[in-house]
Amino acid sequence: MNLLEAMRIYVRVVERGSISGAARDLEIGQPAVSERIERLEKYLGCQLLLRNARVFKCTPEGIIFHERSKSVLGAVEQAVAEVSNDGQVVRGTIRIAAPHCFGETILPEGVRRIRESYPQLDIELVLNDKVADLVTEGVDISFRLGPLGDGAYIASPLGPVERLLVASPDYLKRHGTIAEAADLASHSFIRVKGAFDADLLPLAPRAPGAAVADRVDGVPIQTTIKTTHWRPMFEMVRAGLGIGVLEAPACREAIAQGRFVRLLPDYEVPPLALNLLIRPQRPVPARVRKIVDMLKNYVVEELGMDR
């Protein structure tokens, strides 16, 4: 039995919380994953997992073996990196999670740079607007916008992601200009579910030279269309169906081209804090460490264009 391979499979099964999820990640059949776990348990002489239709969890021995396996696999990866071409060859697979809008507008260029620098590294990009635990989802790196939430992670702040209130020129031509914050209540507002659910838009007067606004007010809005994804909202705002708030990376080009108009420039929707998260493991695998450094530099560079 290939013990290292069995350990990798077992770690992924535990982190995904299911054999089927691990099989999808590893791109092998579910029966093969089950068979490897059974052979591993037989080899060790103990049960690692309690699993039936209602229960899937580690036994006390399984918890210990999971932690030791992660340490062993990390040490093996580190050893290979240190002796392979002076540690410059990065191999394996790295899974990166991000919210949809940020992941679709910013990360493709970051992925291109990673592939260009490390052509032997495989990349999985997982996009989800829900806050996901790194261990549960089996990801190496996660970008998180807004509150960090619970979980085990090491967070690196990258900066604020600006949000802009916009409309199409055609909409403003048909419905009139928006001169004051109070005017928003009489206009059709398009938003993503989960954002501004109370039909109040947080707005802060722009203070020249101030890093943080002194006051944020909740301004009433009239939601007429809700969607689950930022892209339909973008297209509906562009088509003149209403006004909306978009992250700056998603609309800066449309503003520059005159397809969008920024509304109420004397106010700002408070930006969202962006953090890069990794698992609290020691040592951090070489492939993760190198990609984190590259992504930090790239994302900060992109944020600098928006601020």
Sequence and secondary structure as in RCSB ss.txt:
>XXXX:A:sequence
MNLLEAMRIYVRVVERGSISGAARDLEIGQPAVSERIERLEKYLGCQLLLRNARVFKCTPEGIIFHERSKSVLGA
VEQAVAEVSNDGQVVRGTIRIAAPHCFGETILPEGVRRIRESYPQLDIELVLNDKVADLVTEGVDISFRLGPLGD
GAYIASPLGPVERLLVASPDYLKRHGTIAEAADLASHSFIRVKGAFDADLLPLAPRAPGAAVADRVDGVPIQTTI
KTTHWRPMFEMVRAGLGIGVLEAPACREAIAQGRFVRLLPDYEVPPLALNLLIRPQRPVPARVRKIVDMLKNYVV
EELGMDR
>XXXX:A:secstr
  HHHHHHHHHHHHHHTSHHHHHHHHTS HHHHHHHHHHHHHHHTS  EEESSS EEE HHHHHHHHHHHHHHHH
HHHHHHHHSGGGT   EEEEEEE HHHHHHTHHHHHHHHHHH TTEEEEEEE SS   HHHHT SEEEEES   S
SS EEEEEEEEEEEEEE HHHHHHH    SGGGGGGSEEEEETTSSTTSEEEEEE  TT SS S  EEEE EEEE
EESSHHHHHHHHHTTS EEEEEHHHHHHHHHTTSSEE  TTEEEEEEEEEEEE   SS  HHHHHHHHHHHHHHH
HHHHHH 
